[in-house]
């Protein structure tokens, strides 16, 4: 699975779906797990949610380290 693509997909869903955005604001970890369809340990999903939050805030894409950490988690 392409982690960068998945993060971009999640960002678009949060931006374009007010229900997803509300759920993401309340519980980003559970929302991301639901969107990717994989139950991962919260600390691993947290790395992804941090990147989604950074993209939503317009911060630079710092995926270099995260890709190696979560590579293979999605099968």
C-alpha positions in Angstrom: 0.0 0.0 0.0 1.2 3.5 -0.9 1.2 5.3 2.5 1.5 8.7 0.9 -1.5 8.0 -1.3 -3.5 6.7 1.6 -2.7 9.8 3.7 -3.7 12.0 0.7 -7.0 10.0 0.4 -7.7 10.5 4.1 -7.0 14.2 3.8 -9.5 14.5 0.9 -12.2 12.6 2.8 -11.7 14.8 5.9 -11.8 18.0 3.8 -14.9 16.9 1.7 -17.1 15.1 4.2 -18.3 17.0 7.2 -19.2 13.8 9.1 -15.7 12.4 8.6 -14.2 15.7 9.6 -16.3 15.7 12.8 -15.3 12.2 13.6 -11.6 13.0 12.8 -11.8 16.0 15.2 -13.2 13.8 18.0 -11.1 10.7 17.5 -8.5 10.8 14.7 -7.1 7.4 15.5 -10.4 5.5 15.3 -11.4 7.6 12.2 -8.2 6.7 10.3 -8.6 3.0 11.3 -12.1 3.1 9.9 -11.1 4.8 6.7 -8.2 2.4 6.0 -10.2 -0.7 7.1 -7.4 -2.0 9.2 -7.2 -2.3 13.0 -3.7 -1.1 13.9 -2.1 -0.3 17.3 -3.0 3.2 18.3 0.6 4.4 18.3 1.1 3.3 14.7 -2.1 5.0 13.5 -1.0 8.1 15.5 1.9 8.5 13.1 -0.6 8.6 10.2 -3.0 10.9 11.9 -0.2 13.3 12.7 0.6 13.5 9.0 -3.0 14.0 8.0 -3.3 16.8 10.6 -0.1 18.4 9.2 -1.5 18.3 5.7 -4.8 19.7 6.8 -2.9 22.5 8.5 -0.9 23.2 5.4 2.4 22.1 6.9 5.1 20.5 4.8 4.9 16.9 3.9 7.3 15.1 6.2 6.6 11.6 5.2 10.2 10.4 4.8 10.5 8.7 8.2 6.9 7.6 8.6 6.9 5.6 5.4 9.6 3.3 6.6 8.0 3.0 10.0 4.6 1.9 8.7 5.6 0.2 5.5 4.0 -3.2 5.3 1.4 -2.6 8.0 -1.4 -2.6 5.5 -0.4 -5.9 3.7 
